Amino acid sequence: MTRDDDARHMAHAAALGRRGMGQAWPNPAVGCVIESGGRILGRGWTQPGGRPHAEAMALDQAGARAQGATAHVTLEPCAHVSARGPACAGLLVAAGVARVVTALTDPDPRTAGAGHAHLRAAGIAVTTGVLADELRQDLAGFLLRFAQARPFVTLKLAATLDGRIATQGGESRWITGAPARALVHALRARHDAVMVGAGTVRADDPLLTVRGMGALRQPVRVVLSRALDLPADGALARSVPEAPLWLLHDGTAPAATVARWEGLGARLLPVASGPGGIDPAAALARLAGQGLTRVFCEGGGLLAAALLGAGLVDELHLFTAGAAIGAEGRPLLGPLGLARLVDAPRLALVRQQAIGADLHSIWRPTA
């Protein structure tokens, strides 16, 4: 098999793996294709909640035909046995595959090369690094959990042409059109959690769920609220049974407030705070420790500025509407405290497209 063939099958596996984005945490969203002689025998991707793994699904499809076949997997097959299932490296050996092709080595110390070693020890040919750059982007959240103890952060902002997110009186529904809002729901579905600050909850009373597309597993709703001063009868409080709600606070809230939210079914996670509120780096570390790999931040301006200023934004999705509000409107970002232009966060445009009457652009940090 040529390198081009390997790349083609790995691209197929990558597309399958993306189906698990937002569904597979705390496990990575992996894809697997088993083929022989160019014929696809089995396909799989990590299922909601992290099990079954992609390899197990593909092997179940392939059955006895996996004997002597090649498995293309976007991440090194796991080498550890857990209470939820056997190690995928062992499953591939037992199935009798002749060759395994992977994109990346698993950074989880329970595997971290041991999966590849187990396969080679069983006489299976192993090829690594195929489409590594592409899969490094797809699996960035899982990789960041081990490299930096934080999840991948996507920041979504929506504003007018003059960079305003609301009128002076706070009216913001709707700056962008229905097609842009539908895309936001699709983006939510591809993340483990949707995160906002307490100010956004008080101002907009958002629900923060995925609607209109039959999501299998709703993202965790995360609110950063130092003192838990949130509407007790708002949309989030009423919908706890529909989707998980995690409240990150600094432990200073009254005991009765804590008890009320816990009684509703919310999960309360203490985290460090500073003069500006909850420390964004500490918040992300706390979320990574709970297994989250991809977080979709929807504001507001203060939280967005804090994340950008701390270098914690991995991808920015900006929705720009063809409207102008004027200087009295509320700005897209809160204060960044910059004294020099050279200190401004810099991002590079990845791509842009018209979405209805609005413009959707994607940006990533330049460093």
C-alpha positions in Angstrom: 0.0 0.0 0.0 1.3 3.5 -0.9 1.6 6.5 1.3 -1.2 8.1 -0.7 -3.5 5.1 0.1 -2.7 5.4 3.7 -3.5 9.1 3.6 -6.8 8.5 1.9 -7.9 5.9 4.4 -6.7 8.1 7.3 -8.7 11.0 6.0 -11.7 8.7 6.0 -11.0 7.7 9.6 -10.5 11.4 10.5 -14.0 12.2 9.1 -15.5 9.4 11.2 -13.7 10.6 14.3 -15.2 14.1 13.9 -18.6 12.5 14.4 -17.7 11.9 18.1 -16.7 15.5 18.8 -18.7 16.8 21.7 -19.9 13.3 22.5 -16.9 11.2 23.4 -15.4 13.1 26.4 -13.5 12.3 28.6 -12.1 10.0 25.8 -10.7 11.4 22.5 -13.0 11.4 19.4 -11.2 8.7 17.4 -12.0 7.2 14.0 -11.0 3.8 12.6 -11.2 2.2 9.2 -10.4 -1.4 8.5 -9.6 -2.3 4.9 -8.1 -5.0 2.8 -7.1 -4.5 -0.9 -8.9 -1.2 -1.0 -12.2 -2.7 0.3 -13.6 -1.2 3.5 -14.4 -4.0 5.9 -15.3 -2.0 9.0 -15.7 1.6 10.2 -16.1 3.1 13.7 -15.8 6.2 15.9 -15.8 6.7 19.6 -19.3 6.5 20.9 -21.1 8.9 23.3 -19.6 8.8 26.7 -16.3 7.4 25.4 -17.3 3.7 24.8 -17.2 1.6 22.7 -13.9 2.8 21.2 -13.5 3.3 17.4 -11.4 0.2 17.0 -14.0 -2.0 18.8 -16.8 -0.7 16.5 -14.8 -1.2 13.3 -13.7 -4.7 14.4 -17.3 -5.7 15.2 -18.3 -4.7 11.6 -15.3 -6.4 10.0 -15.7 -9.7 11.9 -13.5 -12.5 10.7 -12.6 -10.5 7.6 -10.2 -8.4 9.8 -7.7 -11.3 9.7 -4.8 -10.0 7.6 -6.4 -6.5 7.0 -5.0 -3.0 7.7 -6.5 -0.8 10.4 -6.2 3.0 10.0 -6.7 4.7 13.4 -6.4 8.4 14.1 -4.8 7.9 17.5 -2.6 5.1 18.9 -4.8 2.2 20.1 -5.1 2.2 23.9 -3.0 -0.3 25.8 -4.8 -0.2 29.1 -7.7 -2.4 30.2 -10.4 -0.5 32.1 -13.6 -1.5 33.9 -15.5 -0.3 30.8 -13.7 -2.4 28.2 -10.6 -4.2 26.9 -7.5 -2.5 25.4 -7.9 -1.7 21.7 -4.3 -2.8 21.0 -5.2 -6.2 22.4 -8.4 -6.4 20.3 -6.5 -5.7 17.1 -4.0 -8.4 17.9 -6.7 -10.9 18.7 -8.5 -10.0 15.4 -5.3 -10.9 13.5 -4.8 -7.6 11.6 -1.6 -7.5 9.6 -0.9 -3.8 9.8 -2.0 -0.8 11.8 -1.5 2.8 10.6 -1.9 5.7 13.1 -1.6 9.5 13.0 -0.6 10.3 16.5 0.8 8.7 19.7 -1.6 8.7 22.6 -0.3 11.2 25.3 -2.2 9.4 28.1 0.6 7.9 30.3 -1.4 4.6 30.5 -0.7 4.1 26.8 1.9 6.7 25.5 3.6 4.3 23.1 2.7 1.1 24.8 -0.1 0.5 22.3 2.3 0.7 19.3 4.8 -1.5 21.2 2.2 -4.2 21.9 1.2 -4.3 18.3 4.8 -4.6 17.1 5.6 -7.3 19.7 2.7 -9.3 18.2 4.3 -9.1 14.7 1.9 -6.5 13.4 3.5 -3.9 11.1 3.0 -0.4 12.5 3.1 2.9 10.5 2.8 6.2 12.4 2.5 9.9 11.6 0.1 9.7 8.7 -1.9 13.0 8.5 -0.4 13.9 11.8 -0.9 17.7 11.4 -4.5 17.4 10.5 -5.3 15.0 13.3 -3.3 17.1 15.8 -5.9 19.9 15.1 -8.8 17.5 15.4 -7.6 16.0 18.7 -6.1 19.2 20.1 -8.4 19.2 23.1 -7.4 15.8 24.2 -3.7 16.6 23.6 -3.9 19.9 25.5 -5.4 18.1 28.5 -2.1 16.3 28.9 0.3 18.9 27.6 -1.1 22.0 29.3 -3.8 20.6 31.7 -6.6 22.5 29.9 -9.2 21.9 27.2 -9.2 23.4 23.7 -11.0 26.7 23.8 -13.2 28.0 21.0 -14.3 31.6 21.5 -17.5 32.7 19.6 -18.3 36.4 19.2 -21.1 38.0 17.3 -21.1 41.7 16.5 -22.2 44.5 14.2 -19.8 46.0 11.6 -18.7 48.5 14.2 -17.9 45.9 16.8 -21.0 46.2 19.1 -22.8 43.3 20.7 -25.8 45.2 22.1 -27.5 48.5 22.2 -26.8 50.9 25.0 -29.9 49.5 26.7 -28.7 45.9 26.3 -30.8 44.7 23.4 -29.0 42.0 21.5 -31.6 39.7 20.0 -30.9 39.2 17.3 -27.7 40.8 15.9 -27.1 37.9 13.5 -29.7 36.1 11.3 -31.2 32.6 11.7 -28.6 30.8 9.5 -25.7 32.1 11.7 -27.6 31.1 14.9 -28.2 27.6 13.5 -24.4 27.3 12.8 -23.8 28.2 16.4 -25.9 25.3 17.5 -23.9 23.0 15.3 -20.7 24.4 16.9 -22.1 23.8 20.4 -22.8 20.2 19.4 -19.1 19.7 18.5 -17.9 20.7 21.9 -18.0 19.1 25.3 -19.2 22.3 27.1 -20.6 25.7 26.5 -19.1 28.4 28.8 -20.3 31.8 29.7 -19.8 34.4 32.5 -22.3 35.3 35.1 -23.0 38.7 33.4 -24.2 36.9 30.3 -26.6 34.8 32.4 -28.0 37.8 34.2 -28.4 39.9 31.0 -29.6 37.3 28.5 -31.1 34.4 30.5 -29.7 31.9 28.0 -30.5 28.2 27.8 -27.1 27.2 26.2 -28.4 23.8 24.9 -28.1 22.4 21.4 -31.5 22.7 19.6 -32.8 21.8 16.2 -30.5 19.0 15.4 -31.2 16.1 17.7 -28.0 16.1 19.8 -27.3 12.8 21.4 -25.5 14.2 24.4 -26.1 17.8 25.4 -22.9 19.8 26.2 -22.2 20.7 29.8 -23.4 24.3 30.5 -20.6 26.0 32.4 -21.0 29.3 34.2 -18.2 31.3 35.8 -19.8 33.1 38.8 -17.6 34.0 41.7 -20.5 34.6 44.2 -23.2 32.5 42.5 -25.3 35.6 42.0 -27.4 34.1 39.2 -31.2 34.1 38.6 -32.6 31.3 40.7 -35.7 31.0 38.5 -33.9 31.5 35.1 -33.7 29.3 32.1 -30.6 27.5 33.4 -32.1 26.7 36.7 -35.3 25.4 35.2 -33.5 23.2 32.7 -31.0 21.3 34.8 -32.7 17.9 34.1 -32.3 18.5 30.4 -28.6 19.2 30.3 -25.7 19.3 32.9 -25.1 22.6 34.6 -21.7 23.2 36.3 -21.1 26.4 38.3 -17.6 27.5 38.9 -17.3 29.8 42.0 -14.7 30.9 44.5 -16.3 29.5 47.6 -17.6 32.8 49.0 -21.2 32.3 48.2 -23.7 31.9 51.1 -24.3 28.3 52.2 -28.0 28.7 51.4 -27.2 29.7 47.8 -24.8 26.7 47.4 -27.5 24.4 48.8 -30.2 25.8 46.5 -28.2 25.2 43.3 -27.1 21.8 44.5 -30.7 21.0 45.2 -31.6 21.8 41.7 -29.0 19.3 40.4 -26.2 21.7 39.4 -22.6 20.7 40.0 -20.6 23.2 42.0 -16.9 23.4 41.4 -14.8 25.8 43.6 -12.0 27.5 41.7 -9.5 30.3 42.4 -10.5 33.9 41.6 -8.7 37.3 41.4 -9.6 41.0 41.3 -11.4 40.5 37.9 -13.4 37.5 38.9 -12.8 33.8 38.4 -9.3 33.1 37.1 -9.8 31.8 33.6 -6.7 29.6 33.6 -7.7 28.0 36.9 -11.3 27.5 35.5 -10.0 25.7 32.5 -7.7 23.6 34.5 -10.6 22.6 36.7 -12.7 21.7 33.6 -9.8 19.6 32.2 -9.6 17.8 35.5 -13.2 16.8 35.1 -12.5 15.3 31.7 -13.6 18.1 29.3 -11.5 18.4 26.2 -13.3 21.0 24.1 -15.0 24.2 25.5 -17.1 26.6 23.4 -17.1 30.1 25.1 -20.0 32.3 24.2 -19.2 35.4 26.2 -19.6 37.9 27.3 -17.2 40.6 26.6 -15.4 40.5 29.9 -14.8 36.8 29.8 -13.8 36.9 26.1 -11.2 39.6 26.9 -9.9 37.7 29.9 -9.4 34.5 27.8 -7.8 36.4 24.9 -5.5 38.4 27.2 -4.3 35.3 28.9 -3.6 33.5 25.6 -6.2 30.9 26.3 -8.1 31.1 23.0 -7.3 28.4 20.5 -9.8 29.3 17.8 -12.1 32.3 17.4 -15.4 32.2 15.4 -16.5 35.7 14.6 -20.0 36.4 13.2 -20.3 39.9 11.7 -23.7 41.3 10.9 -24.3 44.0 8.3 -25.5 46.5 10.8 -24.1 49.4 12.9 -25.1 50.5 16.4 -22.7 53.3 17.1 -20.3 54.2 19.9 -23.1 54.1 22.6 -23.5 50.4 22.0 -21.8 47.8 24.1 -18.4 46.8 22.8 -17.4 43.3 21.6 -14.6 43.0 24.2 -14.1 44.2 27.7 -10.9 45.9 28.7 -7.6 44.2 27.9 -5.4 46.7 29.7 -3.0 47.2 26.9 -0.4 50.0 27.0 1.3 49.1 23.7 -0.1 47.9 20.4 2.7 45.3 20.3 1.1 43.6 23.3 -2.3 43.1 21.5 -3.3 39.5 20.9 -2.7 38.6 17.3 -4.7 36.0 15.3 -4.5 34.8 11.7 -7.5 34.3 9.4 -8.1 30.6 8.6 -11.1 31.0 6.4 -14.3 33.0 6.0 -17.7 32.5 4.4 -21.1 34.2 4.0 -23.7 32.6 6.2 -27.1 34.1 5.3 -26.7 37.8 5.5 -23.8 37.6 7.9 -20.0 36.9 7.6 -18.5 34.0 9.5 -14.7 34.1 10.0 -12.4 31.7 11.8 -9.2 32.9 13.4 -6.3 31.2 15.2 -3.5 32.6 17.3 -0.3 33.4 15.4 1.9 32.2 18.2 
